[in-house]
């Protein structure tokens, strides 16, 4: 099949999943065309079966902000016509599903109909989509898609709660590349960071407010108070980094915390980690947690959103109520102090991640493409 995939180029979950899906589909013999306003972060090598198309945003004095949705719709029309797309798969509803609907309307007059599938990822529904400024447009655009998927049962339920959706939403979870995200020997790396054999606690995110990054610092402070010798590695960057750094200073624990910024090879950091912490206020799936688990790292997380569908309480780690610092600190300490418990949870984490193996989930998408093509033919 010739498949068009529309995504954001950012380090966020939707852009990562869309790009990795494109790679997985290409590995199965399909031709992929990726559309975005910049090259996606995970599209980091040249391939003859994946073509990147940059959406040109011409600057005119009339527009304070160039109309990306219109330029994107125009690009969609061109690709459908000249690349003979069989499927157009848009990731993140805003504005991609709306642009796809406009492209369909333009092409209807030419009797060219390509199935449009919209995958919902999270904040396009729970945060941005529910804003009154966008709600009706998102509602309409989702209903006009030929197929709709969501990355978790939680997000499916939330979508039906927020919007008047007539379409059936199919849950196809996020996935993991088990070969890339596996524990590797990095003793020299760990020795450099932990010269006295300290445990390593890691957090990875985009440091937005919803990730509750200062809570990571507070929980880690509880771990230190409970007598665990440890280092905290903060991977990523974003608007809440200054608050987290200030929290370190207030608690007088900056010597135990390292802010590493954005890291392309995050699996190398996870390979030296003993515990992963994700106290988010909103997670529709929890891809960062899955990546950690695939590297055999137990997880302590909030019980928000889709996280309980990934992190199994008492097996792969522990779940706590939102903002319950004491609970997270207690469970983190338990895992780090009890070697047999840590070993058991590490093994369980990897086994759980194997249920989200990339090829398995790519097959789900392939089957869904064929199903949607049959329904509209």
Secondary structure, DSSP 8 states (H G I E B T S, - for coil): -EEEEE---SSSHHHHHHHHHHHHHHHTT-EEEEEESS--TT--S--TTEEEEE------TT-SS--HHHHHHHHHHHHHHHS--SEEEEESSTTHHHHHHHHHHHHHTTT---EEEEEE-SHHHHTSTTSTTTHHHHHHHHHHSSEEEESSHHHHHHHHHHS---S-EEE----B-TTTSS----HHHHHHH-TT--EEEEEES---GGG-HHHHHHHHHHHHHTT--EEEEEE---TTHHHHHHHHHHHT-GGGEEEEE--S-HHHHHTT-SEEEE--S--SS-HHHHHHHHTT--EEEE--TTHHHHS-BTTTEEEE-TT-HHHHHHHHHHHHH-HHHHHHHHHHHHHHHHTTBHHHHHHHHHHHHHHHHHHH-
